[in-house]
């Protein structure tokens, strides 16, 4: 990512420290709602060294459910499986089912998918509501095990069986595996031989490609053939299989963040089996990688400014002056860490990339902005521990152990989902300069994200294009005006693309809206329970 920033109030001529493209792409693609929601309740525990929710949930269910009878090798036979539900957590049930490794060859090798279910609290269910928390790479099983109330409102739980699953490549399903814990630490936090090179130079690009190539090769060696079959398109086919397994004629689905992309692609592939779909924190299926990075960079820059404005009105704010001055103070901290990384008590380097991860993590929810106060205060004093803890929370790392494969799955899924062009240093430098111009505080760190997948061992299998869902029942698309991760204009675009899309707006800050606003809750609950959609956008606030 570039550090060139013509409009920034300070200038620098020193060589820029390397920031790997993979870290940029991981940072600025859609994060899991599970992390966003959990941070509000357990960040204080994380800072004191306790495990986050995902770790606790993985400890709660130690055994693997018994698989059903193996399907006979036809597409239809996979939808006829009878799961062996096993008690696993808080009155919920878990099961494993088969899916084809390659849906084009259902008689070939198979993988397994892990499901978790809460049966309808009111007795007889009207159907099943499938839930996906985002990612890509987030565990639906851990998310639902952490508390159904965080995913679905009580009235809906009364009438629906609620099921979440780990998509292929993720968590307790057949997983993508790349590196051990030490290797992941080196990949995400370590310095490299190219750190003394100027960011964006030919030598730096060559070094970055070599690093990404090594990571991809490690993923292929440890994951095998599955690495080529974790695309969203294949997850969509899995989801339709799960719909058939539970016996529903139509899919009822609640997707957050990246989960909206799964839902949108499902509507396009299977419009005739669309039931009630809620897509909250919508992605734009037609957006290219450059579009995603640009809009998210703008979104997080705006969210950071919103935090700064709020901070300056509070006692104890670690920043001072008008908003522009305070933003420059944050920029100065990033510069300082970029020039001289701090060292944590565990020996890890706290670089500008890690600091940016730490900044962005609390920006997903306004209720977490207070952690930014702690971050900026501590970094100004030369202490990286709060920043490393926030980054650990983002990467699901506890005491040196990664609790999930979310980072590895994130890369594997995205590298299949986004078409990869030839490496064009001139074009990448131009994009990096634009990011620095439009987002002076964080944009200069966000260039060169295309390098993350340029050396990936498996070729991309998807084309980014608009969806229509022609013939589908009404689909609710929820957008938040101050959403930094999935900007509001993506919700507008998706609602327009879908022939039956209905846009619901929440005027506020943060990533996603259902569960956090009474007006949104009423609209979504009424839709899921009765199928009713509002005649006009209620413009909730």
N, C-alpha and C positions, 0 to 999 in steps of 0.2 A: 504493500500500500504506500502511496506517495505521501511525502511530507511537504510537497510544493504547495504553497498557499499564498497567492498574490495579494489577497485582500486581508490577510491576517495582519493585525497591528504590529507584530514583531517580525523580523526577518532573520534568517539564519543561513549561513553558507557552509556549515559543516556537513560531512557525509552523513546520510541518514541511516539509522539502524534498520535492519531488515525486519519486515513483518510478513509472515508467510501468507500466501493467498488462502490457504485452507482455513487459517484462523479467521480471516476476514469473512469468508463465506459462512463458516459456522456461526460467527457472531451475528451476522446480519440477515440470516434467513429465519424463518418462523420458528420461534421457540415453543416448547411444550407448555400448554396451559397448566399441566400438573406442576411444573416448576413455579409458574407465576402465582398460582393459588397457594401453593405450599409455603412460599417465601413469607407471606404475610403472617403465617401462624407459627412457623418453626425457625425463622431466620435467627431469632435470638438464641434458640437452642443450638443452632449450627455454629454461631459465633462462639459459644461456650464449649464447643467440641462434641455435641451430641449428634446422633445420626439423623438425616432427613427422613421424610416419610417413606421414600422408595426403599431405603435400606430396611426399615422396620417391617415393611410389607413383605419384602423378600425373605426375611427371617420368619414371618408368620406362617408361610406355607412351604414346607421343606420337601414334600414328596411330589412326584409326578402322578397325575391321574392316569388311570388305565385307559389306553386307547380303545376306540370302538373297533369293530371288525373292519379290516382293510377293504376299501372300495375295490370294485372289480376292474376299474381302469377306464370307465367312461365318465364323461362330464356329469351325467345325471347321477351316477352312483355316488359321487362325492357329496351331492346334496341330499342323499338318503341316509347318511350316517346318523347313528343314535348315540349322542355323547353320554359318557359315564360320569355324571356330575358327582363331585366329591366335596364334602364340607371343607372349606379352606380358611375363612376369615369372617368374623362378625356376622355369622348367620348366612354368609354367601357361599356360593358353590363354584368350583372350578372344574374345567374339563379340557382335554386335548382332543383335537380332531386332525385328520389328514387333509392335505391339499396337494395337488400335483406340484412338483418342482417347476414344471413347464406346462402351462395350460394348453399349449399346442400339442403336447404329448401326454395326455392324461393316463396312458397305460405305462408311462415311464416311472422314473424315480419320484418319491414323495417327500414332503416335509411335514412338520406338525405345527399347529397353531394353538396357543393357549387362550382359553376363554374364562371369564369370570362373570357370574350372574347373581343379581338380587331378584328374587321372585317378587311379583306384585304384592305390595303390602296389604292391599284391600281384598285379596283372595283371587278370584278368577281374573286373569289378565285379558285385556282387550287385544294384546299383541306384545311384541318385543320392541324395545327401543334400543338400538345399537348406538354406542357412544365412542367417539374417538377424541382424545385430548389434544392432538397436534403433533408437532415435531418438525420434520419427520424424524423418527427414532424414539418417540416417547412410548412408554409402556402403558397401554390402556388398563392392563391388569393391576398394576401398582396404583394407577390413578383412581380406579373405582374402589379398590381395597382401602385406599386412604380416606374414604368417606363418600358415600353416594350423594349426600346433601351438597357436596361441593360441585357435583356435576349436573344433577337433576333436581328440580324443585319437588317438595313433598307431595303435592297434588298429583303430579305425574307419576311418582313412585307408587302411588296407590293403585294405579290402573295398568301400569306397564311392567312386565319383566324387563329389567335393565341389564344389558350385556355389553361389556367392553372386551377387547381382545388385544393381544400383542400382534401387530401386523408382521408379515413374513420378514425375517431379518432382525427382528426386535425382541429383546428380553427373553421371556420363557418360551417363545416360539423358536423355530429353528433360526439361530442367530448369526449375524455377521460378526466375525471375530478377527481382530487385526493384531493388536499388541498386548503385552502384559502391562501391569501397572507402571513399572519403571519406564517402559517404552512409551506409554501414553504421556507420562510426565515429561519426558524428553520432547515428544512431539508437540505438546500443547504449551509447555512452559520453558523449554530449554533454549539456550542460545546456540547458534550454529556458526560454521566457518564463514558464512556469507554476511554476518552481522556488521562487518566493517565496510561492506560495499554500499554504494549509493543505491537506494531503493529505486527500482525501475531501470537500472542500467542493464546492459546485455548480460554482464557477468552475474548480476543479482538474479535476473530472470532465469538464467541457466541453473544457478544454484537452487532456486526455489523449485524449479521443475524436477531437479534431482531428488529433493526432499519429498515432494509429493509422489514421485514415482516409487520411491522406497516404501512409502506408506501404503500405496496401492498394491504393490507386490506382496507386502506382508498380509494384507487383507485377502488377497487371492490365495496365498499359500495356506492360510488358516481357515478360510471359509469354503473354498472349492467352488463347485458349479453353482451354488446358491447365489454367489456374488452377481451373477448375470441375471438373476430372477427376483429382484426385490423392488421392481419399479412400482409406481402408484397404479399403473394399468393392471398389473397382476394382483395388487391388493384389492382393486375394485372387483376383479373376478372372484377373489376369495370372499369378499363381502356378500356378493350375490349367492355364493355357495352357503354362507352362514345363514342368510335369509331363508334359503330352502331347508336347511337343517332344522331350524326352529319351526318350520311349517307355516310361515307367513306368506301370503300371496303377494304382499307389497312390503317394501322396506320402509320402516320408520327409523329415522337416523338423526342424531345430534352431533354435528362436527364442529369442533373449535379449531381456529387457526389453520394449520396445515390440514386438519381434518375436513375443512371446507373444500379443499381441493379434491380429496377423496370423494366427497359427496357430489361435487359438481361433475366430476368425471363419471361417477356412477349414473347420474341423471342423464348424461349424454349417451352412455353405453346401454342403459336399461330403462329408458323413459317409461315403458309400459308397466314396470314394477315399482315405480316411485310412489311411495305413500306420503308420509309427512316428513319432510326434510327441513331441518333447521341448520343453517350455515352461519356461524357466529365468528366474527373476526375473519372476514372473507379474503381469500386470495383471488387474484385475477388469473384465470387459467391461460390467458393469452400473453401474459407478461413474460418477457425474456429475462435471462439472468441479469443483464445490464439494467433492465427496467426495475427488477426487484431490488438490486443493490442501490440504485439511485433513489427510489421512493422510500426505502427503509432508512437510508442515510438522512434524507430530509425529515422523515418522521421522528427519528431519534434525536436529531438536532433540535427539532421543535419541542419534543418532550423534555429535553434537557433545559431548554430555555424556560419552559413552563415551571419546571422544578426550581430554577434559579429565581424566577419571579416570586414564587411562593416562599422560598427560603429567605429572601431579602426582607420579607414582611414579618419574619419570626425572630424572636429573641434566640440568641445562640447560633445564628447562621454562621458557618465558617467562611462565607464569602462577603464581599462588601462592594458598595458603590452601585451605580445603575446596572441594569442587566447586561449591557455590553461589556462593562468592566468586569463583572463577575464571570461571564463566559470566558473572557481573556485570562482570568485567574485559573480557571479549569484547564485552559489550553496551556498555560505556563506549567502547571503540574504535569501534564502529559509530556511536554517538552523535556522537563527535568528527568522524568523517569525514562524517557526515550534515550536521552544522552547518557544517563548513568542509572541503569536498573538497580532497584533495591534488592536486598536479599532477605528472604524469609527465615524464620527460625529453623525451618526444616531444610534450608539450603537452596530452595527454589528461587529462581530469578523472577522478580516482579517487573515485567517489561511494560511498555506502552500498550501492547496487545492485550496483556492480562488486565491492565488498568481499565482499558476500554470495555472489556467483558464485565468487569466489576461495576462500571458506570451503568452499563445498559441493563444489567439484571434487575435492579430496583425500578427502572423506568417503565417496566411492564405494568405496574400498578401504582397508582398515586398513594395508596396506603403504605407503600414501602419506601417512599422518598426519604424518610428519616435516615435510612441506612447510607444515603449519599452524604449526609452531614458527617457521619462517622468516617466515611471513606476519605473525604477531602481533608478533614482535620488530621487524620492519622498520616496520610501521605505527605502532607505539608510538614509534618514532624519527622519524616523519614522512616515511618513505620508502615510496612506493607501488609500487616497481618489481616486487617479488616478486608482489604482488597483481595488477598488470596482466599479468604473464607468465602467471599461473594463469588469469586470465580469457581471455587470448589463446589459451591452450591449449584452453579450453572452446569458444571460438568458432572454433577452427581458423584463427587469424590469425597470420601470420608477417611481421615487418618491414613492417607496414602493409597487407599483402595477405591477403585471405581466400582460403584454399586450397580451400574448398568452399562450396556453397550451403546448408549444413546448417541455418543459422538461418532462411533464407527458406523452405526446404521444411518445416521444423518448423511454422512459422506456418500455411502454406498447408494442410497436411494436417490439423492439429488444428482449424482453423477450419471444415473440412468435417465432421470427425468428431464434434464436440461441438455438440449443439443450442444455439442462442443465443436466450435470451429477451430481453424488453425490458430496457433499462437501468433498474434500480430502485435509486436511490441509497440509500434507506433500508435495503433488504435488503443491499446491498453493505457499508454501514457496520456493520451488525450482524454480518455474516460476518467483517469485518476485526477487529472488537472481540473476537470469539470466538477468532480465530487468535492475537491478542496475548495472550489469557488462557491458552490451552492450551500455548503455546510462547513464553515470555516473552523469549527471546533473539532469535529470528529471526522469530517469528510476526507481530510488529508491522510487518514489512516485506513481508508476503505477501498483503495484501488487494488487492482490486480487479482481480484477474486476468481477470475476465470482460470487462473493457474491451478486451482484446487483440483479440477477435474481434467485438466489438459493431458495429464499423464496417467489417467485412470486405466486400469487394465481391461475393463469391459466397456464396450462402446455404448453410447446412449441409445435408448430404444424409443424415446417419445419425441413428438413434435409439439411445441407449445402452440396452442391454437384456441380460439374461442369455442365455447360450448353453446348448445341451444336447448337440450333436453326436450326436443320437440314431442309434444303429446303428453308430457308429464303433468301430474297434478300440481297445484300451487306449491311453490318452494319459498320458505322464508329466508331472506338474506339479511343478517344483522350487521350493521357497521357502526363503529364508534368514531366520532369526529376527531378525537385526539389520540387515536390508536397509533403508536409508533411502529409496531411490528407488521401490522396489516393495515395500511393507510385507508382511510375512509373511501377514497376514490376507487379502490379495488372492489369494495362492496357495491358501489354504484355501478361499476362496470359489469360485475357478475350478474347483478339483478337485471341489467339491460340485456345481457347475452342470453340468459335463460328466458325462454318464451313465457314461462309461468312464474318467473321470479317476482317476489314481492319484497321491496326494500323497507327495512325497519331501522330507523336512525336513533342512536343514543348520542346526545350532545354532552360529551364529557371526555375525561382523560382515561387512559389505560387500555389494556389489550383484552378485548371481548367484553360483553355486557350482560348476558344472561346469568342470573344468580346474584347480580350486584345492583340491580335497579328495579324497583317495583313495577314501573311502567312496562319495561321490557319483559319482566317475568309474566305479567298479566297477558301480554300479547302472545308470547311463546307458549305459555301453558294452555291458553284457549285454543290455539292452533293444534297443539299436540293432542288435546283431549277431545276436541270437537271438529277439527279441520277448518275452523273459521279463520279467515284472514281479514285484516282491517281494510276498509274501502280506500283509506289514504294513509300515508306514512304518519304515525302518531307523533314523530319528532320528540321522543322521550328525553327527559333531562333530569 
